[in-house]
């Protein structure tokens, strides 16, 4: 799957508590993003989750400033249990077209006892349901 480094929210981000993504994305001017073509938020589990009954629930947050001082939640994804999100699993959700803010980030809400997750997250226009991993020729 091809993605732009500037559209990456998390790169092997280790999570042990509820937190925002390491990176936020500057979407430019306050306008709808993605009309005409579906964009996808893709979250990849890099390591098997740890802890007792750990769960992760992603949500998309937006704000008009990069400090996220007046953040609002645009959309919330489903709760992902550890059994549903082992290493290598790809979760995706359509990017909301009603996101009329300049900056966006992903919030990861964790529950369970001592939960641990490691994730990549990015925005792409490629349908993740048809993506296939191929060996690197490098």
Protein Blocks (a to p, Z undefined) as FASTA:
>chain_A
ZZdfklcfbghiacfbdcddfbdcdebjaddehihiacddddddfbdcedehiacddddd
ddfbfklpmgccfbdcddddfklmcghiacdddddfklccfbdcdddddedehiacdddd
dddfbdfklgccdddfZZ
